[in-house]
């Protein structure tokens, strides 16, 4: 059994990569904005690949501080805003923002097309969302529409992948199509890969694309894709260990590492008897990694050996094959949502805590908000605010619905 002192040193992170559908079509790029001369710097929370990594510490023993029922379903995981609130895209063409106490701050309509992604928080304070008709809409902190850009991506029927470019712009991938927006949300280029794109990763020297067939492609500044190597198999999920090291679940059986500087691929971990689900997280600081296998969470150390394995609570037969929705912080605390089961928190020593009253049929990915707090939503339209448990007796505080 792993000693506690050894386990605490293991930092873990969990990331989810979904299958991206192929989108076709072209549209002329158009953009309108208030101040075209102002340089924008973007800080994406969450960015596409880092959605499951929390910048702030998560509660190690979460309890529900408040919950609110949102009018209409919630389409995607919320995005955290300064102060611990959340901005969310609904299943209808509406964007809403709540404060850190569950009070509605504003609502805004997106036009005729609903959102295709979770909102992004930009460094300028804008709330950016992409719609299913491939528009990028920017809203002010008070919910006023201030920018609109038409993207050359066709209809975004499945959520695109999004990553931050090194100059404050954005990279957006849908199917085989890759587009780049500059810091003013103008389209800089649009190109295509030979296979569907599984992940976009910011590296020390720029950005790379990883396709479903395993190709690792460097993105040049003029919009070309240059072969850097291959994982040599079907890629199900991708994580980042450091600026020059990637990690991926390959063929549902092995955890492989790719060195961008040398092009060398090595297998860190393999599961012969069970399939690795496309749930993966990698901590850049410690170089540790964790994966989901059927009904287990497996922590893998920097040496590639299994550190510990934790059985995840089951919400029924459907949850056994479903990808767990997860978020973790730099200390190795992981909050996991599974269909039909309460939220569970797994700490770096492998201990597990359940947060009662949070089960739902279609959970969305939890996320860190302010230090020691988190947010969690259900697709049916329920938003939870989570805080560190303060009751010395170990029981969660009494909660009620926010009206």
C-alpha positions in Angstrom: 0.0 0.0 0.0 1.2 3.5 -0.8 2.4 5.4 2.2 0.7 8.7 2.8 4.0 10.7 2.7 4.7 9.2 -0.8 1.2 9.8 -2.0 1.1 13.4 -1.0 4.0 14.1 -3.3 1.9 12.8 -6.2 0.1 15.7 -7.9 -2.5 14.7 -10.4 -4.7 16.3 -13.0 -7.5 15.1 -15.0 -8.6 16.3 -18.5 -11.4 15.4 -20.8 -11.2 15.3 -24.6 -14.4 14.7 -26.5 -14.8 13.5 -30.1 -15.1 16.5 -32.4 -17.4 16.1 -35.4 -16.4 17.3 -38.9 -17.8 20.7 -39.9 -17.7 21.9 -43.4 -18.3 25.2 -45.2 -16.7 28.6 -45.6 -17.8 32.1 -44.7 -16.3 35.4 -45.3 -14.6 36.8 -42.2 -16.3 39.9 -40.8 -15.6 41.7 -37.5 -17.1 44.6 -35.7 -15.7 46.1 -32.5 -15.7 49.2 -30.4 -12.0 50.1 -30.5 -10.0 48.5 -33.3 -6.8 50.1 -32.2 -6.8 48.7 -28.7 -4.5 45.7 -28.2 -6.3 42.9 -26.3 -4.6 40.3 -24.1 -6.6 37.1 -23.5 -6.6 35.0 -20.4 -8.8 32.0 -21.1 -10.6 30.4 -18.1 -11.1 27.7 -19.1 -8.9 27.3 -22.1 -9.7 24.2 -24.2 -7.0 21.8 -23.1 -6.7 23.2 -19.5 -10.4 23.0 -18.7 -9.8 20.4 -16.1 -6.9 22.2 -14.4 -7.9 24.7 -11.8 -5.7 27.8 -11.3 -7.0 28.2 -7.7 -7.0 25.6 -4.9 -10.1 23.4 -4.9 -12.0 22.7 -1.6 -10.5 19.4 -0.3 -13.8 18.6 1.6 -16.5 20.4 -0.5 -19.9 21.2 0.8 -22.8 22.9 -1.0 -23.1 26.6 0.0 -25.9 27.4 -2.4 -27.7 26.0 -5.4 -30.0 27.7 -8.0 -32.3 26.4 -10.6 -31.6 28.1 -14.0 -34.6 28.7 -16.3 -33.7 26.4 -19.2 -31.0 23.7 -19.4 -27.3 24.5 -19.2 -25.6 23.6 -22.4 -21.9 23.5 -21.3 -19.8 23.7 -18.2 -19.8 27.2 -16.7 -16.8 29.6 -16.8 -15.6 31.2 -13.6 -15.5 35.0 -13.4 -13.6 37.3 -11.0 -15.1 37.1 -7.5 -16.2 33.5 -7.7 -19.2 33.9 -10.0 -20.1 32.0 -13.1 -21.1 32.8 -16.7 -23.0 30.1 -18.6 -24.5 29.3 -21.9 -28.0 27.8 -21.8 -29.5 25.4 -24.2 -31.5 28.3 -25.6 -29.6 31.2 -27.3 -29.0 32.9 -24.0 -25.9 33.7 -21.9 -26.3 34.3 -18.1 -24.0 35.3 -15.3 -24.4 34.6 -11.6 -22.4 36.0 -8.7 -20.6 34.1 -6.0 -23.8 33.8 -3.9 -26.0 32.4 -6.7 -27.7 35.7 -7.5 -28.5 36.5 -11.2 -26.3 39.4 -12.4 -27.4 39.6 -16.1 -28.8 37.8 -19.1 -28.0 38.4 -22.8 -29.5 36.9 -26.0 -27.1 35.4 -28.6 -29.5 35.9 -31.5 -31.0 33.0 -33.3 -28.3 30.5 -32.7 -27.4 28.9 -29.3 -23.9 28.6 -28.0 -21.5 25.9 -29.3 -19.0 26.2 -26.4 -18.6 27.2 -22.8 -18.0 30.9 -22.5 -14.4 32.2 -22.3 -13.1 34.9 -20.0 -10.7 37.2 -21.8 -8.0 39.4 -20.2 -9.9 42.5 -21.2 -12.9 41.4 -19.1 -14.9 40.3 -22.2 -17.0 37.1 -22.0 -16.6 35.4 -25.3 -18.8 32.7 -26.7 -19.0 30.9 -30.0 -22.4 30.1 -31.5 -23.5 27.2 -33.6 -23.6 29.4 -36.7 -19.9 30.0 -36.1 -20.0 33.5 -34.7 -17.7 34.8 -31.9 -19.7 37.1 -29.7 -18.0 39.3 -27.1 -19.9 40.7 -24.1 -18.9 43.3 -21.5 -18.8 42.6 -17.8 -22.4 43.9 -17.6 -23.7 41.7 -20.4 -23.6 44.2 -23.3 -22.7 42.9 -26.8 -19.5 44.6 -27.9 -18.0 42.5 -30.6 -19.2 40.0 -33.3 -16.9 38.0 -35.7 -18.0 35.5 -38.3 -15.7 32.5 -38.4 -14.8 30.4 -41.5 -15.9 27.1 -39.8 -19.3 26.4 -41.1 -21.9 25.3 -38.6 -20.5 24.2 -35.2 -22.8 21.4 -34.4 -20.3 19.9 -32.0 -18.2 22.0 -29.5 -14.9 23.2 -31.1 -11.6 22.9 -29.4 -10.1 26.3 -28.3 -6.6 27.2 -27.2 -4.8 30.5 -26.4 -2.2 31.7 -29.0 1.0 33.1 -27.7 0.2 36.7 -28.8 -3.2 36.9 -27.1 -5.3 35.5 -29.9 -7.1 32.1 -30.2 -6.8 28.9 -32.1 -10.1 27.1 -32.9 -10.5 23.6 -34.3 -13.6 21.9 -35.5 -13.3 18.6 -37.3 -10.3 19.0 -39.6 -10.6 22.8 -39.8 -8.2 25.0 -37.8 -8.6 28.7 -37.6 -6.7 31.4 -35.8 -8.1 34.7 -34.4 -5.7 37.6 -33.6 -6.0 39.7 -30.4 -8.8 41.8 -31.9 -10.8 38.7 -32.9 -10.0 39.0 -36.6 -9.5 35.8 -38.5 -5.7 35.5 -39.2 -5.8 32.2 -41.1 -7.8 29.0 -41.7 -6.4 25.7 -42.7 -7.2 21.9 -42.7 -5.5 18.8 -41.3 -5.6 15.4 -42.9 -7.6 13.9 -40.0 -10.0 15.1 -37.3 -8.3 17.2 -34.7 -8.3 15.7 -31.2 -6.5 18.4 -29.2 -4.8 21.8 -29.4 -1.8 22.3 -27.1 0.2 25.5 -26.3 3.9 24.6 -26.1 7.1 26.5 -25.2 7.6 27.4 -28.9 4.0 27.9 -30.1 1.1 25.5 -30.6 0.7 21.9 -31.8 -2.3 20.0 -33.2 -2.8 16.3 -32.3 -5.1 14.4 -34.6 -7.3 11.4 -33.8 -4.9 9.2 -35.9 -2.0 10.2 -33.6 -0.2 12.8 -35.8 1.5 15.6 -33.9 1.6 18.8 -36.0 3.3 22.1 -35.3 1.3 25.2 -36.2 3.4 27.7 -38.0 2.7 31.4 -37.8 1.6 31.6 -41.4 -1.0 28.8 -40.9 0.8 25.7 -42.1 0.8 22.4 -40.3 4.3 20.8 -40.0 4.7 17.1 -39.0 6.6 16.8 -35.7 6.0 13.1 -35.0 3.2 10.7 -34.1 1.8 8.7 -31.2 1.5 5.8 -33.6 -2.1 4.9 -32.7 -5.6 6.2 -32.2 -5.5 9.1 -29.7 -8.4 9.3 -27.2 -7.3 12.0 -24.9 -4.3 14.4 -24.6 -2.5 16.2 -21.7 0.5 18.3 -21.2 3.4 17.4 -18.9 5.6 20.4 -19.6 6.3 22.9 -22.3 7.9 20.2 -24.6 6.2 17.0 -23.4 2.8 15.7 -24.2 1.0 12.7 -22.9 -2.0 10.8 -24.5 -4.2 7.8 -24.1 -3.6 5.7 -27.2 -5.8 2.9 -28.5 -7.7 2.8 -25.2 -4.9 0.7 -23.7 -1.7 2.6 -23.0 -0.5 6.0 -21.7 2.2 7.3 -24.0 4.5 10.3 -23.7 5.8 12.4 -26.7 8.9 14.6 -26.5 8.5 17.5 -28.9 12.2 18.3 -28.8 13.4 14.8 -29.8 10.2 13.3 -31.4 10.6 10.2 -29.2 7.5 8.3 -28.0 7.5 6.1 -24.9 4.8 4.1 -23.1 4.4 5.1 -19.4 1.5 2.8 -18.4 -0.6 0.1 -20.0 -3.8 -1.7 -18.9 -4.1 -5.1 -20.5 -7.5 -6.2 -19.1 -9.6 -3.0 -19.1 -10.1 -0.1 -21.5 -8.7 3.3 -20.5 -11.6 5.8 -20.8 -10.8 9.1 -22.4 -10.3 10.8 -19.0 -6.7 12.1 -18.6 -5.0 14.8 -16.6 -1.4 15.8 -16.4 0.2 18.2 -13.9 2.8 20.4 -15.6 4.6 21.2 -12.3 5.1 17.6 -11.0 5.0 15.8 -14.3 2.5 13.3 -12.7 -0.6 12.0 -14.5 -3.9 10.3 -13.7 -6.4 8.3 -15.8 -9.8 6.8 -15.5 -10.2 3.0 -16.1 -13.8 1.7 -16.0 -14.9 2.4 -12.4 -11.5 3.4 -11.1 -9.3 6.5 -11.0 -5.7 5.5 -11.4 -2.8 7.8 -10.3 0.4 7.2 -12.2 3.7 8.6 -10.8 6.5 10.3 -12.6 8.2 7.0 -12.9 5.3 5.5 -14.9 4.2 3.2 -12.1 0.7 3.1 -10.6 0.7 5.0 -7.4 -2.9 4.2 -6.3 -6.2 3.2 -7.6 -9.5 4.5 -6.2 -12.9 2.9 -6.8 -15.4 5.6 -8.0 -19.0 5.6 -6.7 -21.4 4.2 -9.3 -24.6 5.9 -10.3 -25.8 2.8 -12.1 -24.9 0.9 -15.3 -24.7 4.0 -17.4 -22.0 5.6 -15.3 -19.6 2.6 -15.7 -18.8 3.3 -19.3 -19.3 7.1 -19.1 -16.4 9.5 -19.1 -16.1 11.1 -15.7 -16.2 14.9 -15.6 -13.3 16.2 -13.6 -11.3 19.1 -12.4 -8.1 19.2 -10.3 -5.7 21.7 -8.8 -1.9 21.9 -8.4 -2.0 20.2 -5.0 -3.6 17.0 -6.5 -7.1 17.5 -5.3 -9.6 16.2 -7.8 -13.4 16.7 -8.0 -15.2 14.1 -10.1 -18.8 14.1 -11.4 -20.4 10.9 -12.7 -23.9 10.3 -14.0 -26.3 9.5 -11.2 -23.8 9.7 -8.4 -22.8 12.5 -5.9 -19.7 14.5 -6.5 -16.6 12.9 -5.1 -13.3 14.5 -4.2 -10.0 12.5 -4.2 -7.0 14.0 -2.5 -3.4 13.5 -3.2 -3.1 10.7 -0.6 -5.9 8.8 -2.3 -8.6 9.5 0.3 -12.2 10.1 -1.0 -14.9 12.4 0.2 -18.5 12.4 -1.1 -20.6 15.6 -1.4 -24.2 14.6 -0.7 -27.1 16.1 -2.6 -25.2 16.7 -5.9 -26.2 13.7 -8.0 -27.7 14.4 -11.4 -28.3 12.4 -14.6 -26.1 14.6 -16.8 -23.4 16.3 -14.8 -21.1 18.9 -16.4 -17.5 19.4 -15.6 -16.9 21.1 -12.2 -14.5 24.0 -12.0 -12.5 26.0 -9.5 -13.6 29.5 -8.8 -12.0 31.6 -6.0 -9.4 29.9 -3.7 -11.2 27.1 -1.8 -14.4 27.3 -3.8 -15.8 25.5 -6.9 -18.8 25.5 -9.2 -20.7 22.6 -10.5 -23.7 22.4 -12.9 -26.2 19.8 -14.2 -27.4 19.9 -17.8 -31.0 19.9 -16.4 -30.4 23.5 -15.1 -29.0 23.3 -11.6 -26.0 25.3 -10.5 -24.1 24.5 -7.3 -21.7 26.7 -5.3 -19.2 24.6 -3.4 -17.0 25.7 -0.4 -14.6 24.1 2.0 -16.6 22.4 4.8 -16.3 24.4 8.0 -18.4 22.2 10.3 -16.0 20.6 12.8 -18.5 17.8 13.2 -17.9 16.7 9.6 -21.5 17.4 8.5 -22.3 19.8 5.6 -24.2 23.0 6.4 -27.9 23.2 5.8 -28.6 24.6 2.3 -31.5 25.9 0.5 -32.6 27.0 -3.0 -31.7 30.5 -4.2 -34.9 32.1 -5.4 
